[in-house]
């Protein structure tokens, strides 16, 4: 999560992830990993292994109400080795625009 001006990472921002419209987890929160920047967030979609699906992530307030449009991303269960064609890692950057 980035601030618009100056371009700084924002900690303490909440995000929610859904799969096929079903509530999944969260909220996630930026700034929880001291080895990453303040705006960094991550989530494990399935601890058992790769999971195929259409997912959405959105910035939300502390009560889980959407503050941004939901962004669609897709994952699959294909080989995710360097020479594989799998999609199991996704990077989505949000930027505050107010």
Helices and strands as residue ranges (DSSP letters): E 14-19, E 22-29, E 53-60, E 71-75
